[in-house]
Amino acid sequence: MAEIKDPENTIIIQLKDGPVVIELLSDVAPKHAERMKELARAGKYDNVAFHRVIEGFMAQTGDVQHANMENNYNPGRSGTGGSDLPDLPAEFSKLPHDRGTLGAARSQNPNSANSQFFINFKDNHFLNGQYTVYGRVISGMEHVDKIARGEPPANPDRMISVKVAADA
């Protein structure tokens, strides 16, 4: 696992193949970083499915309302929900959507991000300036690369647990 420089702004996602360590960019997108920590600390991301995984593009997860595979899982609605917290305003920056970056998923409204996010499988610079970048994988990208593909996947993978490193 990577050296963790700032445990309060580092997320550890346990996948079936191993841990993924994400450095949150709290200086770039403070509201999005804070939301991820709040939901992780509440256990809301645990057992949430990767509901949209597109080869050569990205893996999307974080629908805490409909995609918890242990609690009222609804594959038909996965990807349509958020959390019970208010939507977040866009925090666009000059950071590119490179391989391993975390982007805030949202509807057509730029200020509609809530709990869902995606991890880029490759550089997706066509997303630059349109979706908030608020983290980057610093170790475990090989585990992200093994997430089951599909929209939705036939047998979706899940985030087994999501913790703030300071609490782990």
Legacy VTK file of the C-alpha trace (Angstrom):
# vtk DataFile Version 3.0
C-alpha trace
ASCII
DATASET POLYDATA
POINTS 168 float
0.000 0.000 0.000
1.129 3.564 -0.687
2.575 5.807 1.984
-0.280 7.846 3.432
0.823 11.447 3.979
-2.522 12.894 5.148
-4.690 10.193 6.801
-7.589 12.635 7.318
-7.796 13.179 3.546
-7.160 9.601 2.417
-9.849 7.017 1.654
-9.303 3.238 1.658
-11.788 1.284 -0.444
-11.663 -2.472 0.063
-12.470 -4.329 -3.166
-12.620 -8.107 -3.696
-9.061 -8.071 -5.087
-7.527 -5.735 -2.491
-7.413 -2.193 -1.130
-7.582 0.974 -3.221
-6.032 4.039 -1.586
-7.388 7.411 -2.698
-5.860 10.769 -1.894
-8.671 13.318 -1.562
-7.919 16.722 -3.069
-9.451 18.791 -0.280
-7.577 21.903 -1.413
-9.147 21.645 -4.907
-12.684 20.405 -4.129
-13.250 20.777 -0.373
-17.025 20.163 -0.399
-16.710 16.928 -2.428
-13.815 15.662 -0.266
-15.792 16.432 2.895
-18.898 14.647 1.536
-16.932 11.496 0.735
-15.462 11.434 4.243
-18.889 12.049 5.816
-20.516 9.181 3.889
-17.544 6.864 4.505
-17.592 7.579 8.241
-21.341 6.856 8.336
-20.758 3.494 6.601
-22.982 4.556 3.688
-20.558 3.397 0.961
-20.062 -0.113 2.418
-21.453 -2.838 0.084
-22.420 -0.349 -2.642
-22.269 -1.802 -6.178
-20.307 -0.553 -9.158
-23.430 -0.086 -11.285
-21.869 1.339 -14.481
-18.466 0.070 -15.586
-17.393 0.864 -19.141
-14.271 -0.749 -20.584
-11.661 1.855 -21.497
-13.610 4.617 -19.747
-14.535 4.417 -16.059
-16.125 2.561 -13.107
-19.055 4.329 -11.416
-20.409 3.659 -7.913
-21.681 5.486 -4.855
-25.474 5.252 -5.164
-26.047 4.789 -1.436
-29.837 4.905 -1.922
-30.370 2.031 -4.407
-27.074 0.147 -4.831
-26.281 -1.213 -1.346
-26.058 -4.929 -2.129
-26.835 -5.846 1.511
-29.743 -3.435 2.105
-32.673 -2.892 -0.296
-30.509 -3.437 -3.397
-32.407 -2.414 -6.508
-30.374 -3.166 -9.667
-33.017 -1.487 -11.849
-32.677 1.800 -9.962
-28.931 1.639 -9.233
-27.340 4.828 -10.444
-30.477 6.936 -10.024
-30.075 7.795 -6.339
-27.855 9.688 -3.978
-27.726 10.229 -0.248
-30.122 12.036 2.066
-27.716 15.017 2.061
-28.164 18.024 -0.259
-26.546 18.101 -3.696
-23.143 19.763 -4.012
-22.156 22.743 -6.152
-19.629 22.021 -8.904
-16.002 22.559 -7.878
-14.395 22.597 -11.314
-10.633 23.016 -11.540
-7.810 22.787 -14.046
-7.018 19.233 -12.918
-7.385 16.801 -15.821
-9.403 13.590 -15.724
-6.339 11.338 -15.869
-6.221 7.588 -15.256
-6.960 6.933 -11.596
-8.652 10.241 -10.843
-11.951 10.379 -8.997
-14.752 12.358 -10.606
-18.099 13.412 -9.156
-20.993 11.806 -11.032
-23.996 14.055 -11.607
-27.033 14.661 -13.807
-27.132 17.289 -16.581
-27.145 19.951 -13.859
-23.494 20.737 -12.955
-24.584 21.363 -9.338
-26.253 17.960 -8.839
-23.382 15.788 -7.566
-24.275 14.014 -4.333
-22.753 10.637 -3.402
-21.911 8.966 -6.725
-18.429 9.034 -8.189
-16.355 7.372 -10.858
-12.746 6.271 -11.216
-11.199 6.819 -14.647
-9.633 3.728 -16.270
-7.674 5.951 -18.659
-7.074 9.628 -19.388
-10.524 11.026 -20.214
-9.654 14.626 -20.969
-12.956 15.235 -22.795
-14.459 15.404 -19.251
-12.124 18.222 -18.169
-13.950 21.244 -16.793
-17.303 19.429 -16.857
-17.045 17.119 -13.833
-15.412 17.834 -10.480
-12.113 15.999 -9.889
-11.676 15.468 -6.156
-9.312 12.555 -5.655
-6.735 10.266 -7.190
-5.826 6.621 -6.687
-2.343 6.428 -5.161
-2.272 2.624 -4.888
-4.458 -0.316 -5.884
-5.363 0.795 -9.414
-4.704 -2.813 -10.486
-7.723 -3.785 -8.329
-9.898 -1.096 -9.953
-8.914 -2.512 -13.357
-10.473 -5.889 -12.346
-13.967 -4.501 -11.555
-16.690 -6.368 -13.501
-17.795 -4.499 -16.650
-21.348 -3.693 -17.734
-24.173 -1.151 -17.624
-25.102 -2.693 -15.229
-22.679 -5.610 -14.826
-24.393 -9.028 -14.724
-22.624 -9.763 -11.418
-21.549 -6.372 -10.099
-18.562 -5.869 -7.862
-18.994 -3.761 -4.759
-17.055 -1.562 -2.382
-16.805 -4.000 0.526
-15.835 -1.185 2.888
-14.871 2.470 2.592
-12.930 4.098 5.414
-11.097 7.344 6.094
-7.460 6.292 6.703
-7.358 8.318 9.943
-10.082 5.995 11.310
-8.761 2.701 9.922
LINES 1 169
168 0 1 2 3 4 5 6 7 8 9 10 11 12 13 14 15 16 17 18 19 20 21 22 23 24 25 26 27 28 29 30 31 32 33 34 35 36 37 38 39 40 41 42 43 44 45 46 47 48 49 50 51 52 53 54 55 56 57 58 59 60 61 62 63 64 65 66 67 68 69 70 71 72 73 74 75 76 77 78 79 80 81 82 83 84 85 86 87 88 89 90 91 92 93 94 95 96 97 98 99 100 101 102 103 104 105 106 107 108 109 110 111 112 113 114 115 116 117 118 119 120 121 122 123 124 125 126 127 128 129 130 131 132 133 134 135 136 137 138 139 140 141 142 143 144 145 146 147 148 149 150 151 152 153 154 155 156 157 158 159 160 161 162 163 164 165 166 167
